[in-house]
């Protein structure tokens, strides 16, 4: 299509109608969540008939990121667009603001993909801690295409910040994609939720304002036990914004040592406080030296992960609430206030609303934690959505256990066949991915797997069928119903006992398989 030059109030319309439409879609791609169908729709609109639709949507595929066919096509088209428009840019800079903005957005897209492989190299090597040897090249490309007459993009988005934002986007995509395996819709939705936890729903606002404030927002990850809540927390933590110093040629800090996980259920209250806040010598028996806690050790770009937050006692809840409210804390045995500069992510499989009603969890603490929430799906949800998810995950576990790809594939087929024959398609997988992993390990060692509890069917229809047939004994009904309530209560014995009005020892006995 020939270029039409039009003059209006000394402004030159430099883009063709096709280029304008393409750049508008690129702008939407830049601002969209890459793990949503909306992103795919913008790719399709940008490429038109060239869009490749034979394979599954890439945001449902897994587990490793790469260069996807449609992204490669978009990059090539953007390269041609940037080259032509930059060459045709008028010397007086008289380009309408709308067209200048579309051009700048396309340049940003082009820069991101031009340097994506080099960003990946930094991520894989050290997470960003070592010097960056290609910033000079990036700066030359950016200045050549974004410092054109009349173009003000770099006045609002300084180059070091733009570089840091693009690196963060690539890092977030990398960690989210590698942390979560699966092609089901629940997993794609979870990836999208993690992305939103990192960048919010408005990426444009994030990169202009919120990038430096996300540590102020705690994230609460909930979901059944064994569904990868720590993987979610780690993906968020390793994807936080890192400032870039062009003089030193490096980022403010790497991400390899910026994640501080603490399982609160595994420690006594005193040890929890010591681990989190540190202590002065003599603060308690055994405190023979001063110790820094993770709240003090954690850098500004770091994250403290509080696993099993529903297990912590009220006194520690109060201290953590103060950190969330004021960003301040004190070491045990000390009165000097100290600042916490990082981010807090908490996780639990408990129903915190029920814990609040029983008085075991503070309501004010809960509302400070849940400014951002992510819910992990159960394995049963994933398999219900996509039956092929189970063999895919079995294959993934097999490849981790067996270094020989051919042997891993052969074993994965055997393990999947055993599961289908002995557990059945309706098995509930109460332990979720963690249980599946142990199942595969058992099959590798012993060629059998014995579930910890009764084989509870996944759907209400299966349960009702058994009841209608009248083939269950009273003891089997009690065991199955107890197991069902146990799963609904987040696999918490105390909560199950409360809901069933039973002693916890009775609940535990019913959850134990009959020998």
VOGU-3710 file (C-alpha; in Angstrom, 3 decimals, decimal comma):
1> xxxxxxxxxx> 0,000/0,000/0,000  1,412/3,407/-0,964  2,022/5,957/1,753  -0,394/8,849/1,782  1,081/12,146/3,025  -1,431/14,565/4,434  -0,833/17,974/5,995  -2,950/19,312/8,803  -1,830/22,226/10,992  1,850/21,467/10,214
11> xxxxxxxxxx> 1,361/17,846/11,320  2,406/15,052/8,960  0,437/11,808/8,969  3,222/9,328/8,454  1,508/5,960/9,028  -0,621/4,084/6,540  -3,994/2,847/7,733  -2,629/-0,712/7,896  0,388/0,413/9,919  -1,824/2,395/12,252
21> xxxxxxxxxx> -3,997/-0,669/12,893  -0,945/-2,894/13,408  0,689/-0,471/15,863  -2,575/-0,102/17,796  -2,627/-3,876/18,332  1,039/-3,842/19,358  0,208/-1,211/21,970  -2,475/-3,522/23,363  -0,041/-6,450/23,337  2,477/-4,360/25,299
31> xxxxxxxxxx> -0,132/-3,677/27,971  -1,904/-7,035/28,089  -1,434/-10,009/30,366  0,438/-12,596/28,250  -1,385/-15,506/29,879  -4,863/-14,466/28,752  -6,930/-15,112/25,650  -7,092/-11,333/25,113  -3,373/-11,361/24,328  -3,964/-14,069/21,716
41> xxxxxxxxxx> -6,784/-12,023/20,195  -4,493/-9,000/19,790  -1,825/-11,176/18,176  -4,398/-12,522/15,739  -5,603/-9,014/14,894  -2,028/-7,746/14,404  -1,034/-10,586/12,070  -4,276/-11,065/10,172  -4,102/-13,981/7,739  -0,496/-14,689/8,760
51> xxxxxxxxxx> -1,592/-15,748/12,261  -0,734/-19,404/12,960  -3,544/-21,241/14,713  -2,733/-24,929/14,157  -1,094/-25,504/17,565  -2,559/-24,909/21,054  -2,483/-21,347/22,301  1,024/-20,769/23,622  -0,164/-19,481/26,964  -1,739/-22,887/27,648
61> xxxxxxxxxx> 1,396/-24,786/26,666  4,313/-25,651/28,884  6,598/-25,882/30,664  9,454/-23,806/29,177  9,285/-20,395/27,483  10,710/-19,926/24,030  10,212/-18,038/20,829  6,759/-18,855/19,532  5,766/-18,769/15,887  3,351/-15,844/16,101
71> xxxxxxxxxx> 5,723/-13,833/18,318  8,479/-14,310/15,731  6,132/-13,100/12,998  5,168/-10,068/15,082  8,814/-9,256/15,732  9,630/-9,370/12,007  6,656/-7,187/11,161  7,589/-4,723/13,908  11,172/-4,604/12,641  9,997/-3,651/9,142
81> xxxxxxxxxx> 7,592/-1,093/10,605  10,232/0,569/12,818  12,801/0,668/10,019  10,441/2,292/7,526  8,860/4,822/9,888  12,197/5,923/11,390  13,597/6,526/7,905  10,521/8,528/6,900  10,329/10,590/10,094  10,093/14,324/9,203
91> xxxxxxxxxx> 13,029/16,486/10,307  10,709/19,041/11,867  9,127/16,340/14,052  5,672/17,392/12,963  3,958/14,046/13,594  0,555/13,864/15,313  0,824/12,816/18,954  -1,363/9,744/18,409  0,888/8,445/15,623  4,062/9,256/17,555
101> xxxxxxxxxx> 2,732/7,266/20,513  1,892/4,275/18,303  5,372/4,368/16,785  7,045/4,555/20,224  5,009/1,610/21,520  6,064/-0,464/18,516  9,712/0,460/19,108  9,394/-0,736/22,718  7,931/-4,053/21,512  10,757/-4,361/18,986
111> xxxxxxxxxx> 13,426/-3,585/21,613  12,010/-6,134/24,034  12,142/-8,989/21,554  15,463/-7,882/20,101  17,053/-8,303/23,546  14,875/-11,111/24,973  17,495/-13,831/24,454  20,153/-11,711/26,166  17,778/-11,019/29,060  17,285/-14,790/29,351
121> xxxxxxxxxx> 21,035/-15,245/29,588  21,182/-12,946/32,619  18,225/-14,694/34,258  19,689/-18,154/33,812  23,174/-17,115/34,924  22,577/-15,052/38,054  19,153/-13,442/38,126  20,567/-9,966/37,416  23,391/-9,626/39,933  26,347/-9,612/37,502
131> xxxxxxxxxx> 27,278/-6,718/35,198  25,202/-6,388/32,033  27,402/-6,285/28,954  24,812/-5,261/26,373  23,241/-2,117/27,840  25,356/0,106/25,566  23,944/-1,696/22,533  20,406/-1,392/23,918  20,903/2,329/24,589  22,191/2,915/21,049
141> xxxxxxxxxx> 19,184/1,149/19,524  16,740/2,946/21,812  18,211/6,392/21,249  18,402/5,891/17,496  14,683/5,095/17,281  13,223/7,026/20,220  15,174/10,293/20,123  13,630/11,460/16,867  12,566/15,109/16,465  9,401/15,846/18,429
151> xxxxxxxxxx> 9,302/12,419/20,095  9,054/12,766/23,884  8,787/9,130/24,949  12,159/9,019/26,729  11,328/12,161/28,702  8,573/10,219/30,487  10,358/6,859/30,405  14,123/7,308/31,032  16,252/4,670/29,348  17,535/2,944/32,523
161> xxxxxxxxxx> 13,951/2,583/33,761  12,745/1,313/30,372  15,577/-1,235/30,392  14,636/-2,330/33,924  10,951/-2,647/32,989  11,683/-4,791/29,945  14,017/-6,996/31,967  11,310/-7,418/34,613  8,700/-8,373/32,021  10,996/-11,023/30,588
171> xxxxxxxxxx> 11,928/-12,261/34,067  8,298/-12,514/35,136  7,350/-14,453/32,029  10,324/-16,758/32,508  9,627/-17,570/36,168  5,861/-17,925/35,822  6,222/-20,194/32,823  8,897/-22,398/34,393  7,251/-22,584/37,824  3,948/-24,012/36,666
181> xxxxxxxxxx> 3,557/-27,013/34,372  0,320/-27,782/32,610  -1,984/-26,823/29,771  -5,342/-26,782/31,533  -7,451/-23,659/31,813  -7,049/-23,522/35,641  -3,254/-23,426/35,228  -3,458/-20,767/32,494  -5,725/-18,763/34,813  -3,246/-19,184/37,677
191> xxxxxxxxxx> -0,399/-17,911/35,482  -2,508/-14,875/34,624  -3,241/-14,235/38,318  0,453/-14,355/39,188  1,227/-11,896/36,386  -1,409/-9,537/37,776  0,082/-9,844/41,272  3,390/-8,654/39,842  2,215/-5,886/37,481  -1,414/-5,210/38,551
201> xxxxxxxxxx> -4,139/-5,088/35,902  -2,769/-1,841/34,428  0,793/-2,321/33,174  0,975/1,253/31,918  0,227/2,645/35,399  2,599/0,115/36,919  5,628/1,131/34,867  4,983/4,848/35,476  4,105/4,763/39,186  3,511/1,472/40,972
211> xxxxxxxxxx> 6,766/-0,309/40,107  8,399/1,185/43,210  5,409/0,604/45,519  4,496/-3,077/45,104  6,322/-4,006/48,310  3,548/-2,161/50,159  1,005/-4,741/48,962  1,056/-8,087/50,772  -0,010/-11,130/48,746  -2,033/-13,995/50,210
221> xxxxxxxxxx> -1,808/-17,339/48,397  -4,537/-19,826/49,302  -5,451/-23,263/48,065  -5,399/-26,938/49,042  -2,237/-28,541/50,343  0,109/-29,755/47,629  -0,966/-27,299/44,933  2,276/-25,332/44,651  1,650/-22,268/46,793  5,362/-21,821/47,444
231> xxxxxxxxxx> 6,046/-22,044/43,697  3,573/-19,200/43,191  5,246/-17,136/45,916  8,695/-17,791/44,458  7,586/-16,765/40,954  6,230/-13,468/42,297  9,312/-12,859/44,440  11,831/-13,539/41,677  9,958/-11,233/39,296  10,082/-8,005/41,298
241> xxxxxxxxxx> 11,370/-4,753/39,803  15,139/-4,177/39,970  16,517/-0,687/39,337  19,308/-0,455/36,777  22,399/1,684/37,325  23,882/2,643/33,933  27,134/3,880/35,534  27,848/0,516/37,152  26,198/-1,345/34,294  24,238/-3,616/36,636
251> xxxxxxxxxx> 20,948/-4,003/38,425  20,438/-3,015/42,049  20,498/-6,645/43,150  20,120/-10,146/41,841  17,073/-12,262/42,565  18,866/-15,474/43,511  19,113/-14,448/47,176  15,984/-12,359/47,504  13,461/-15,044/48,539  13,236/-15,845/52,253
261> xxxxxxxxxx> 10,779/-18,700/52,944  9,738/-19,600/56,476  7,378/-22,449/57,396  5,598/-21,110/60,463  4,054/-24,475/61,378  7,482/-26,058/61,814  8,794/-23,629/64,474  7,930/-22,557/67,998  6,685/-18,971/68,488  10,044/-17,862/69,921
271> xxxxxxxxxx> 11,984/-19,307/66,979  9,522/-17,735/64,530  10,109/-14,309/66,085  13,859/-14,835/66,069  13,873/-15,916/62,418  11,670/-13,013/61,363  12,779/-10,126/63,550  16,175/-11,204/64,887  17,222/-11,008/68,528  19,661/-9,392/70,919
281> xxxxxxxxxx> 22,069/-11,536/72,850  20,395/-12,821/76,026  16,856/-12,251/74,718  16,012/-15,885/75,500  17,763/-19,088/76,533  20,273/-20,016/73,856  20,546/-16,495/72,388  24,302/-16,191/72,885  24,951/-13,668/70,094  23,052/-10,920/68,312
291> xxxxxxxxxx> 21,201/-12,207/65,240  19,708/-10,483/62,225  16,224/-11,631/61,249  14,886/-11,936/57,738  12,891/-8,726/58,071  16,211/-6,941/58,484  18,192/-9,054/56,014  15,588/-8,835/53,249  16,559/-6,140/50,697  14,103/-3,681/49,168
301> xxxxxxxxxx> 13,632/-5,925/46,134  13,358/-9,048/48,342  10,406/-11,045/49,642  9,696/-12,797/52,937  7,407/-15,800/52,385  5,326/-16,840/55,407  4,069/-20,354/54,728  1,239/-21,786/56,852  0,228/-18,325/58,064  -2,984/-19,830/59,466
311> xxxxxxxxxx> -0,934/-21,706/62,075  0,721/-18,685/63,708  -0,418/-17,581/67,159  -2,121/-14,284/67,973  0,948/-12,580/69,495  2,953/-12,990/66,302  -0,048/-11,939/64,216  0,001/-8,628/66,093  3,702/-8,084/65,365  3,277/-8,967/61,693
321> xxxxxxxxxx> 0,281/-6,642/61,502  2,494/-3,816/62,745  5,041/-4,577/60,000  2,308/-4,445/57,358  0,897/-1,203/58,751  4,072/0,734/59,564  6,918/-1,216/57,890  8,598/-1,243/61,325  9,648/-4,005/63,734  11,951/-4,631/66,698
331> xxxxxxxxxx> 14,406/-7,406/67,420  13,618/-9,662/70,367  15,134/-8,104/73,456  15,613/-4,723/71,773  13,600/-1,500/71,683  15,181/0,174/68,657  12,758/0,381/65,710  13,948/-1,038/62,399  12,582/-0,708/58,866  11,377/-3,531/56,649
341> xxxxxxxxxx> 11,863/-2,649/52,985  10,738/-5,805/51,189  7,470/-7,523/50,353  5,483/-10,088/52,351  3,773/-13,076/50,756  1,781/-15,434/52,987  0,189/-18,782/52,213  -2,276/-21,130/53,860  -4,556/-24,052/53,087  -6,885/-23,040/55,898
351> xxxxxxxxxx> -10,209/-21,259/55,539  -9,168/-17,997/57,198  -12,739/-16,706/57,261  -13,678/-19,704/59,418  -10,579/-19,139/61,560  -11,690/-15,529/62,133  -15,149/-16,674/63,199  -13,654/-19,016/65,792  -11,305/-16,292/67,063  -8,114/-18,064/65,986
361> xxxxxxxxxx> -7,154/-15,491/63,368  -7,257/-11,710/63,698  -9,628/-9,983/61,320  -7,491/-6,833/61,036  -4,443/-8,947/60,174  -6,421/-10,814/57,532  -7,487/-7,621/55,782  -3,901/-6,395/55,707  -2,792/-9,667/54,131  -5,432/-9,919/51,433
371> xxxxxxxxxx> -4,867/-6,703/49,477  -3,801/-9,136/46,762  -4,928/-12,762/46,591  -3,991/-15,758/44,453  -5,857/-19,070/44,620  -4,138/-22,260/43,484  -6,363/-24,880/41,789  -6,515/-28,499/42,927  -5,168/-31,271/40,715  -8,742/-32,551/40,412
381> xxxxxxxxxx> -9,841/-29,209/38,914  -7,027/-29,377/36,374  -7,816/-32,950/35,338  -11,552/-32,248/35,146  -10,837/-29,378/32,753  -8,274/-31,307/30,696  -8,019/-35,124/31,118  -4,680/-35,142/29,277  -3,235/-33,025/32,095  -2,545/-36,095/34,232
391> xxxxxxxxxx> -0,299/-37,943/31,735  1,431/-34,636/30,967  2,279/-34,129/34,648  3,271/-37,775/35,087  5,648/-37,318/32,164  7,099/-34,181/33,741  7,754/-35,987/37,042  9,255/-38,953/35,190  11,693/-36,687/33,357  12,811/-35,219/36,681
401> xxxxxxxxxx> 13,430/-38,689/38,126  15,031/-40,344/35,097  17,771/-38,629/33,121  17,308/-40,796/30,021  14,441/-39,223/27,962  13,483/-42,507/26,306  13,356/-44,376/29,611  11,406/-41,513/31,204  8,819/-41,643/28,410  8,483/-45,436/28,715
411> xxxxxxxxxx> 8,065/-45,277/32,483  5,556/-42,402/32,202  3,344/-44,562/29,965  3,546/-47,439/32,453  2,774/-45,164/35,423  -0,189/-43,544/33,670  -1,596/-46,952/32,744  -1,239/-48,152/36,366  -3,006/-45,067/37,698  -5,888/-45,417/35,227
421> xxxxxxxxxx> -6,322/-49,115/36,055  -5,920/-49,001/39,839  -7,070/-45,527/40,905  -9,437/-44,688/38,088  -10,248/-41,482/36,275  -12,436/-40,241/39,155  -9,773/-40,471/41,871  -9,873/-37,236/43,884  -6,104/-36,766/44,394  -6,615/-35,254/47,869
431> xxxxxxxxxx> -2,866/-34,575/48,152  -2,873/-32,837/44,755  0,400/-32,530/42,818  2,449/-33,529/45,855  0,498/-36,783/46,078  0,864/-37,410/42,350  4,612/-36,933/42,672  4,803/-39,456/45,518  2,570/-41,829/43,584  4,973/-41,755/40,627
441> xxxxxxxxxx> 7,968/-42,263/42,944  6,253/-45,271/44,556  5,521/-46,753/41,149  9,140/-46,300/40,129  10,410/-48,100/43,243  7,681/-50,659/44,054  5,412/-50,701/40,996  2,454/-49,898/43,257  0,959/-47,001/45,220  -1,273/-47,133/48,270
451> xxxxxxxxxx> -3,253/-43,916/48,917  -3,129/-42,605/52,470  -6,930/-42,510/52,667  -9,948/-44,127/51,018  -10,439/-43,696/47,294  -12,859/-40,798/47,411  -14,628/-40,129/44,123  -14,204/-36,660/42,703  -17,780/-35,818/41,821  -21,031/-35,719/43,740
461> xxxxxxxxxx> -22,630/-38,031/41,166  -20,232/-40,875/42,009  -20,891/-40,417/45,717  -24,654/-40,416/45,217  -24,476/-43,494/43,025  -22,754/-45,433/45,777  -25,329/-44,293/48,326  -28,261/-45,135/46,050  -26,943/-48,617/45,458  -26,910/-49,233/49,217
471> xxxxxxxxxx> -23,662/-51,174/48,991  -21,635/-49,136/51,493  -21,372/-50,225/55,114  -22,062/-47,669/57,848  -18,338/-47,507/58,589  -17,530/-46,852/54,905  -20,113/-44,046/54,768  -18,612/-42,424/57,870  -15,075/-42,742/56,535  -15,934/-41,342/53,112
481> xxxxxxxxxx> -17,958/-38,463/54,529  -15,201/-37,608/57,005  -12,678/-37,619/54,158  -14,932/-35,335/52,095  -15,296/-32,804/54,931  -11,541/-33,065/55,584  -10,805/-32,012/51,989  -13,320/-29,148/52,171  -11,688/-28,005/55,422  -8,304/-27,673/53,736
491> xxxxxxxxxx> -7,039/-30,999/55,134  -7,144/-29,579/58,642  -8,036/-32,135/61,329  -9,136/-29,566/63,933  -11,483/-27,804/61,511  -12,890/-31,141/60,323  -13,562/-32,137/63,932  -15,304/-28,815/64,570  -17,543/-29,159/61,503  -18,469/-32,769/62,323
501> xxxxxxxxxx> -18,767/-32,088/66,077  -16,350/-34,937/66,792  -13,185/-35,423/68,797  -10,068/-34,881/66,682  -8,879/-38,409/67,567  -12,038/-39,851/66,042  -11,479/-37,818/62,898  -7,887/-39,017/62,609  -9,012/-42,630/63,089  -11,542/-42,322/60,278
511> xxxxx> -8,950/-40,795/57,994  -6,586/-43,722/58,586  -7,020/-46,464/55,952  -8,290/-49,811/57,169  -5,471/-52,373/57,211
//
